[in-house]
Amino acid sequence: MYEDGQGVPQDYTEALRWISKAADQGYANGQTNLGAMYYRGQGVPQDSTKAVEWFKKAAEQGNADAQQNLGELFADGVGVSHDTITAAKWLILAKAGGSEGSMTDALSEVEQQMTPAQIDEAQRLAQEWWTQHHQR
């Protein structure tokens, strides 16, 4: 609401206050939004490392948009070391989770930089994560 100025004047400081409350309480959407604010430097100094921290918290909860963002940051080496296997793992999970961002085909771009063995490893890690987080 405050971040986009929907029904109220746009106010990143106020958006940060509310989004931080949600993120601190463990809400994945709040964590994803807080990561985006750090990534863009909206209401806070730009900090890619903190963006990664918040995206990771949300990604571990299964938030597909956070998984997409995290995958892209690993692919680009922004806020973390460049790691195509970890990037592909998160991008595979984002695509499986229906992230709108996954339609940009970031996964295909990352896979073009990988060997078949690396792709297999990323798929194994994604499957392992999926199994651990979706047991009945």
Secondary structure by P-SEA (a helix, b strand, c coil): cccccccccccaaaaaaaaaaaaaaccaaaaaaaaaaaaacccccccaaaaaaaaaaaaaaccaaaaaaaaaaaaacccccccaaaaaaaaaaaaaacccccccaaaaaaaaaccaaaaaaaaaaaaaaaaaaccc
